[in-house]
């Protein structure tokens, strides 16, 4: 399984979009422990959304979608519904 996930910063409300083959909860722990530069600076995070895929290429395409163009608007719509 592959996952696309959104993490929301508890400290500044920024949203991180990621892709992983790990359970999103495990990946959340890794980010909260400073696994990359961006999350180290903007954490701690909470997991607010994830999607599950059988195919790695589909998950990677979806991650890219949420990071560009119209996908950013869809991401914002998802976040606004979940944070309501």
Buried (B, 14 or more C-beta within 10 A) or exposed (E): EBBBBBBBBEEEEBBBBBBBEBEBEEBBBEBBEEEEEEBEEBBBBEBBBBBEBEEEEEBBEBBBBBEEEEBBEEBEEBBEEEEE
